[in-house]
Amino acid sequence: MSSPKEKITALIITYNEIGYIEKCIQSIEFADEIIVVDSFSTDGTYEYLNSHPRVKVIQNPFENFTAQKAFALKQATHDWVLFLDADEVVTPNLQTEITTTVNSTNEHVAYWFYRKFMFENRPLHFSGWQTDKNYRLFRKSKTQFSDKKIVHETLDVDGSSGILKEQLIHYCYKNYDDYKSKMLNYGRLKAKEAFYKEKKFNYFLLILKPAWKFFNHYILRLGILDGKKGIIICYLNALGDYERYKELKELEKKNELAYFLMMP
């Protein structure tokens, strides 16, 4: 007698992802359960998800990425979880590899996915992303999101990990303003993370870190070979680092002012 088929819950968190989320949902309809946690989108994302027959959508206020993903993980019915970003798409070959993997005798409890980055629907081959990988498939019972990070969240895994061969498609760049906004937001969240860890601002890092990020991604990680796309991506990634340290300085100033006002 064959063993019962392992079931998969697909999870996504969203905020104003119309234009991306449709492709993502279509690519994961092979999952047994699809749950989306939306942080009160205003662009039609919630309405689209709410009308989709395969999707269970839950609205939850956004605190930070780690808290939102931890909340979403608790909603999953099945132990195997496929956790995607709204701008990621699972290819047919990756779908097959996922279902084969969870139904195999392999003892891994989590799997890394390599990603293919898309710049306005065209592949971005270098610019620091060529070795990018993330946990996307894992057992709910053996993992949890670390509370040490509030952006670019980390998964704590109780067991061994594997790597899938097929790549996940990541539509990272829609247009200049969209990507710039995303990088600035990440920078501010990283600043809060650093502030909570009592890391101190200094002007040396404000200049050095963004400059190093651009040089590393554009020269050492071969962003120059991506042409104009590489310049844009590497510049905006560096801008995110600049925003991080600028925001950290502002947080320290606000904290000092609050302390001064509280003094008798």
N, C-alpha and C positions, 0 to 999 in steps of 0.2 A: 504493500500500500504506500502510495506517495505521500510525503509530508504536506501539510496545508501550505498554501501560498502565503508568503509574508505580505502584510499590507503596509502601505506607505501613506503618511500624511504629508502633504506639501504645505509649507508655511511661507507667507510673505508679509512684510510690513510696508505700508504705503502712506504717502502724503503727496497729493497732486501729481499723480503718475499717469494721467490719461495720455495716450500716445505711445506709452511703453507697456503698460500693464496688460493690454489686450494680447500682445504677442506672447508675453510670459504665461498668462493663463492658458492660452491655446496649447502651449508646449508642455504643460504639466497635467493635461486632462487624463493622462494614463494613471495618475495617482488615485488612490482609493478615497482620499479625503483632501479637500482644498480649503484652507482657512487663511483669510487675510485679515490682519489687524490694521485698521486705517485710523490715522490720527486727524480725523475731521477734515478731509480734503474738501476743497472748494471749486474744483475744476471739472467735476463730473465723474471722478474716479469712484467715489462711493456709490453713486447711482448705477454706474456700469456694473460694479461688483454685486450690488444688491439685487440686480435683475438677472444675474447669471445663474442658471439652474444648478451648476456644479459647485458654486462657491458659497461658503459660509463667511460672512463679513461681520467683524466686530469692531466697533469704534472705541478707541481708548486714547486718552490724552497722552501726548508725547512728552516724556521727561528727558530721555536720552536714548541712544541706540541700544545700549545694553539692556536697560530696563524694558524697553519696548519688545525686544526680541525674547527676553526672559518671560515676559507676559504671554507672548505668542506661543512659546514652547509649551507652556502649561495647558494650552487649549487643545493640543494634539491628542487624538484618541489612540493612535497607533504608536508603537515603539520606534519603528523606523521613520525618520523625519528627513524630508528634503527641504532645506531652508534656502530660499532664493531671495535676491533683491529684485525689485519690480522691473528693473531694466536688464534682466538676464533671461536668456532663452535656452531651453534644453533641446538639443538637436535630436532627430530620430535615432541616430546611432548611440547617443548618450542615454536616451530613454531605455534602449535595449540593454546597455551596459548596467544601468542602475537596477533594473528589475532582475537581471541575471545575478548581479552582485548580492542583493539582499536575500535571494533565494539559494545562494551557494552555501557551502559548508565552511567558508572562510570565517575565521574567528575575529576579524577586525570589527571594532565597534564604531569607527568613524572613518570617513574618506575625504581626502583632499581632492579638489577639482582644479585643474589648470583652466585659465580663462583666455579667450580670444577677444581682444578689445576692438570695438568698432567705433570709428570716428566718422560721424555723418554717413553711416552705413557702409563705410570702407574700412578694411582691416588696418589696425595700427600695430606694426610688427615689432617696434623697439620702444624707445623712450622710457625704459625702466620697467615696462610691464611684461617683458617676455618670459620672466620666471615667476610671475604672480600666481599664487595658488591660495585657495581658501577652503575651509571645511564647509561642505554643503550637504553631505549625507551622513547621518549618524543616528545612533540609538538614543532615544530620549532618556532611557533609564541609566545610561552610562556617561552622560554629559551634562554640563551646565555652563552658562555664560559667566565669565569671571566678572566680579564687581569692581575690579581694579581699573577698568577702562570704560569710558562712556562713549567713545567713538572708535571705529575700527576694532570692534569688540573681539574678545578672545574667548575661545571655547576650551574649557577644561575637560579633558577626556580621561576616563577611568578605563584604560585598556589600550590595545594596540590600534594603529591607524594604517590605512592603505591609501593608494593614489589611483584614481581612475584614469584610463588612457584617453578617452574622448574629452574634448574641450567644451566648456560652457561658453556660450556667446554672451558678451557683455557690451551693451550699447552705452558706452560710457559718456559719449560726447554727442549731444543733440545740437547745440549751438553755443556760441561764445558766452553769451550772458548766462545761460543755464549752467554751464560748467563752472564759470567764474563764481556764481552764487553758491554752488555746491562746495567749492574749495574754500571760500571764505567762511561758510558755515562750519565746515570741518575744522578750520583753523580756530574758530571761536570755541568750539567744543573741546578741542585739545588744550586750549588755554585754561578752560575751567578745570579740566583734568589735572593739569600741571599745578594750578592754584590750590586745589584740594590736597595735593601731595606736598604742598608747601615749597614748591620749586620757585626760585627767585628770578626775576627779570634782570637781564643785563644787556647793554647795547651791543656788546660783542656778538652775542648770539643772534640779535635782531638782524645784523648785517651778514654774519658768517653762514648761518643755517640756510637762509633762502639762496644765497650765492652757491653754496655747496650743493643744494638740492638741484639747482639748474645745471651746474657743471656735471654732476654725477649722472643725471638722467639724459642730458643732451649730448655729452661727450663720451663719458665712460660707458653708459648704457645704450649708446648708439642712437639716441633720438635724432641726431643729425641725418640719419638714413631715412627717417620718416618725412623728410622735407618740411614743408610749411606746417603740416600737422604736428610734427615733432616740436617745432619752436613754440607753437601755441600751447600744447599740452605741458611741456616742460616749464614754460613761463608761468602758467596758471598754477601748477603744482608748487612752484617756488613761492608764488604769491600767497598760497595757503599757509606756508610756513611763516612768511612775514606777518600775516594777519594773526597767527598764533601768538607770536611774541609781542606784537603791538597790543593785542587784547589782554595779555597777561599783565602788561604794564598798567592798563586801565583798571583791571581788577584790583591790583595792588593799591592804586591811588584811591579807589572807592573804599577799600578796606581801611586805609589809613585815615581817610576823612570820617568814616563811621566811628572809628576808635577815638578820634579827636573830639567829635561831637558828644560822645558818651562820657568824656572826662568831666569831673565835677568842676 
